[in-house]
């Protein structure tokens, strides 16, 4: 992010757009990873119905994370 902010405006616009997209992808990946970690920490305290919903969410988040990582 800091590199993007410190890049002079005369730089190639396409390069700046790619840098911004990379920053956003990193933020999205980190948010998903944090959410997965939080779910995994609490999963043992959930009831069976809640546990299944949490596992479904883990599966969906894992798929999102896989898509983000494959788009690198």
Secondary structure, 3 states (H helix, E strand, C coil): CHHHHHCCCCCCHHHHHHHHHHHHHHHHHHHHHHHHHHHHHHHHHCCHHHHHHHHHHHHHHHHHHHHHHHCC
